[in-house]
Amino acid sequence: MNNKILRKLFLGFIHIHILFHAKEEGIYGSWMLEELREHGYDISAGTLYPILHQMEADELLHKEEINVEGKIRKYYSATQKGEEVLDEARAKAYELFREIK
């Protein structure tokens, strides 16, 4: 299977995964990288951080900078718009799963 095609498909799943965790609690980049890797996504920081920045620009995520042991860590949480998008994506994912299983 062509990795480029799978990468495009999985990119949408990654966005949904980010929104899910950002709705539950604030997330930060390195934690999200590990979480995605635990689920089999081979993603680099160079891919994740632009996704987070774009999701913030799209008003799906809200960023808060917090000083952690002298370093600024950027925590992202889902906005109301992000939660609405997640709910819609979840409904579509369930529908698709029922169809393809």
C-alpha positions in Angstrom: 0.0 0.0 0.0 1.2 3.5 -0.8 2.4 5.2 2.4 1.5 8.6 0.9 -2.1 7.6 0.5 -2.3 6.1 4.1 -0.6 9.3 5.5 -3.4 11.4 3.9 -6.1 9.2 5.4 -4.5 9.0 8.8 -4.1 12.8 9.0 -7.8 13.2 9.5 -7.7 10.5 12.3 -4.8 12.5 13.9 -6.9 15.7 14.0 -9.8 13.8 15.6 -7.4 12.2 18.1 -6.0 15.6 19.0 -9.5 17.1 19.5 -10.6 14.2 21.6 -7.7 14.6 24.1 -7.8 18.4 24.0 -11.5 18.2 25.1 -10.6 15.9 28.0 -7.7 18.0 29.3 -5.0 20.4 28.2 -2.5 18.6 25.9 1.1 19.6 24.9 3.1 18.6 21.9 5.5 16.0 23.3 2.8 14.3 25.2 0.6 14.2 22.1 3.4 12.7 20.1 3.8 9.9 22.5 0.0 9.3 22.6 -0.2 9.1 18.9 2.8 6.8 18.7 1.1 4.5 21.2 -1.7 4.2 18.7 0.6 3.4 15.8 0.9 6.8 14.2 4.4 7.4 12.9 4.4 11.2 13.2 7.3 13.7 13.9 7.3 16.9 15.8 7.8 18.6 12.4 4.4 17.3 11.4 2.5 17.6 14.7 3.4 21.2 15.6 2.1 22.7 12.3 -1.1 20.7 12.8 -1.6 22.2 16.3 -0.8 25.7 15.0 -3.3 25.3 12.2 -6.0 23.9 14.5 -5.4 27.0 16.7 -5.7 29.3 13.7 -8.9 27.5 12.7 -10.2 28.2 16.3 -10.5 24.5 17.1 -7.9 24.7 19.9 -7.0 27.4 22.4 -3.4 27.7 23.5 -2.3 28.7 27.0 1.4 29.1 27.8 2.4 27.8 31.3 5.8 28.0 32.9 6.9 24.4 33.8 10.2 24.2 35.6 11.4 27.4 34.0 10.3 26.5 30.5 7.2 27.7 28.7 5.0 24.8 27.7 2.1 25.4 25.4 -1.1 23.6 26.4 -3.9 23.2 24.0 -7.5 22.7 24.9 -10.5 22.3 22.6 -12.7 25.4 22.0 -16.5 25.2 21.7 -16.0 25.1 17.9 -13.5 22.3 18.3 -15.9 20.3 20.5 -18.6 20.7 17.9 -16.3 19.5 15.1 -15.3 16.6 17.3 -18.9 15.6 17.9 -19.7 15.8 14.1 -16.5 13.8 13.3 -17.4 11.2 15.9 -20.8 10.7 14.4 -19.4 10.3 10.9 -16.7 7.9 12.2 -19.3 5.7 13.9 -21.4 5.7 10.7 -18.3 4.7 8.6 -17.3 2.1 11.1 -20.7 0.5 11.0 -20.6 0.5 7.2 -17.2 -1.0 6.7 -17.1 -3.5 9.6 
